[in-house]
Amino acid sequence: MRKRSTYRPRHKSPPMLINCGLAESDIETRERMVVEAFSGGWANTNHYDTLADMRAVLVLAAAAKHDQSTLAICDAMKIPMANLRERYARHQRFGLTGDELQLLRVFVDQYRDFWIRQPVTLYVDACDGLNRAYQLGLVKEQA
């Protein structure tokens, strides 16, 4: 009789770097264009909503991974996000200072660096969590 191995591989999804490949430039371009829309002065509420969703998904995932540096950049993003909302309420236009724009660029870099090393299941779980929060009315950061 043949012996059977007790080894069972863990069912863990591969990191996004492997899953999506290095040539996933379409998503990265869209993420960076959000920042450039604010930089160029042609941003609208869709750009703000995309930025808010990016931040919310990253907060959920970083909290699950206990990644303090990513949580710190997400916490720092509260300032430019609040300033954007306030300026839009006053002038119906989005505007940023140079420091706020630099922070947005750092955030997008951190966002990309974080997700490129994470399993796809974490991204899916974070998106599902954000969708549940929207359905329950817990998230009100949209413009």
C-alpha positions as CSV (number, residue, x, y, z in Angstrom):
1,M,0.0,0.0,0.0
2,R,1.2,3.4,-0.9
3,K,1.8,6.1,1.8
4,R,-0.1,9.3,1.4
5,S,1.4,12.6,2.3
6,T,-0.2,14.7,4.9
7,Y,1.1,17.9,3.3
8,R,-1.6,20.1,2.0
9,P,-0.7,23.4,0.4
10,R,-2.2,26.5,1.9
11,H,-4.9,28.1,-0.2
12,K,-3.5,31.6,-0.3
13,S,-3.9,33.8,-3.3
14,P,-0.7,35.1,-4.9
15,P,0.3,38.8,-4.5
16,M,-1.1,41.2,-6.9
17,L,2.4,41.6,-8.4
18,I,2.2,38.0,-9.7
19,N,-1.5,37.9,-10.3
20,C,-1.8,41.1,-12.3
21,G,1.8,41.3,-13.7
22,L,4.0,44.2,-13.9
23,A,2.3,45.6,-17.0
24,E,-0.8,46.6,-15.1
25,S,-0.3,50.2,-16.1
26,D,-3.9,51.0,-17.0
27,I,-5.1,51.0,-13.3
28,E,-1.9,52.8,-12.2
29,T,-2.4,55.5,-14.9
30,R,-6.0,56.1,-13.7
31,E,-4.9,56.4,-10.1
32,R,-2.2,58.9,-11.1
33,M,-4.6,60.8,-13.3
34,V,-6.8,61.5,-10.3
35,V,-3.9,63.5,-8.7
36,E,-3.1,65.2,-12.0
37,A,-6.8,66.3,-12.3
38,F,-6.4,68.1,-9.0
39,S,-3.0,69.5,-10.1
40,G,-4.4,70.7,-13.4
41,G,-7.5,72.3,-11.9
42,W,-9.9,70.2,-13.9
43,A,-11.0,67.7,-11.2
44,N,-14.6,67.0,-10.6
45,T,-16.6,65.1,-8.0
46,N,-15.8,61.8,-9.7
47,H,-12.1,62.4,-9.1
48,Y,-12.7,63.2,-5.5
49,D,-14.9,60.1,-5.0
50,T,-12.2,57.9,-6.6
51,L,-9.6,59.4,-4.2
52,A,-12.0,58.8,-1.2
53,D,-12.6,55.2,-2.2
54,M,-8.9,54.6,-2.6
55,R,-8.3,56.0,0.9
56,A,-11.1,54.0,2.4
57,V,-10.1,50.7,0.9
58,L,-6.5,51.3,1.9
59,V,-7.5,52.1,5.5
60,L,-9.5,48.8,5.7
61,A,-6.7,46.7,4.3
62,A,-3.9,48.4,6.3
63,A,-6.0,48.0,9.5
64,A,-6.4,44.3,8.7
65,K,-2.6,43.9,8.2
66,H,-1.7,46.2,11.1
67,D,0.4,48.3,8.8
68,Q,1.1,51.4,10.8
69,S,3.0,53.3,8.1
70,T,0.2,52.9,5.7
71,L,-2.4,53.9,8.3
72,A,-0.3,57.0,9.0
73,I,-0.4,58.2,5.4
74,C,-4.2,57.5,5.3
75,D,-4.6,59.5,8.5
76,A,-2.5,62.3,7.0
77,M,-4.8,62.3,3.9
78,K,-7.7,63.4,6.1
79,I,-6.3,67.0,6.0
80,P,-6.3,67.5,2.2
81,M,-9.5,65.6,1.8
82,A,-11.3,67.9,4.3
83,N,-9.7,70.9,2.6
84,L,-10.9,69.7,-0.8
85,R,-14.5,69.3,0.5
86,E,-14.4,72.7,2.1
87,R,-13.1,74.5,-1.0
88,Y,-15.6,72.7,-3.2
89,A,-18.4,73.8,-0.9
90,R,-17.3,77.4,-1.0
91,H,-16.2,77.8,-4.7
92,Q,-17.6,74.7,-6.5
93,R,-14.0,74.0,-7.6
94,F,-11.4,71.7,-6.2
95,G,-8.0,73.3,-5.3
96,L,-4.9,72.2,-3.5
97,T,-1.9,73.8,-2.0
98,G,1.5,72.6,-3.0
99,D,2.0,70.6,0.2
100,E,-1.4,69.0,-0.2
101,L,-0.7,68.0,-3.8
102,Q,2.6,66.5,-2.8
103,L,0.8,64.5,-0.1
104,L,-1.6,63.2,-2.7
105,R,1.3,62.1,-4.9
106,V,2.9,60.3,-2.0
107,F,-0.4,58.7,-1.1
108,V,-0.9,57.3,-4.7
109,D,2.7,55.9,-4.6
110,Q,2.1,54.3,-1.2
111,Y,-1.3,52.9,-2.4
112,R,0.4,51.3,-5.4
113,D,3.3,50.0,-3.3
114,F,1.0,48.5,-0.7
115,W,-1.3,46.7,-3.1
116,I,1.4,45.3,-5.3
117,R,2.7,43.2,-2.4
118,Q,-0.7,42.0,-1.1
119,P,-2.8,39.0,-2.0
120,V,-5.8,39.7,-4.2
121,T,-8.1,38.3,-1.5
122,L,-7.2,41.2,0.8
123,Y,-8.2,43.7,-1.9
124,V,-11.5,41.9,-2.5
125,D,-12.2,41.7,1.2
126,A,-11.4,45.4,1.6
127,C,-13.7,46.4,-1.3
128,D,-16.5,44.2,0.1
129,G,-16.1,45.9,3.4
130,L,-16.3,49.3,1.9
131,N,-19.4,48.3,-0.1
132,R,-21.0,47.1,3.1
133,A,-20.1,50.4,4.8
134,Y,-21.8,52.3,2.0
135,Q,-24.9,50.1,2.2
136,L,-25.1,50.7,5.9
137,G,-24.6,54.4,5.5
138,L,-21.4,54.4,7.6
139,V,-19.2,56.1,5.0
140,K,-20.2,59.7,4.1
141,E,-16.9,61.0,2.6
142,Q,-18.2,61.4,-1.0
143,A,-18.4,64.9,-2.4
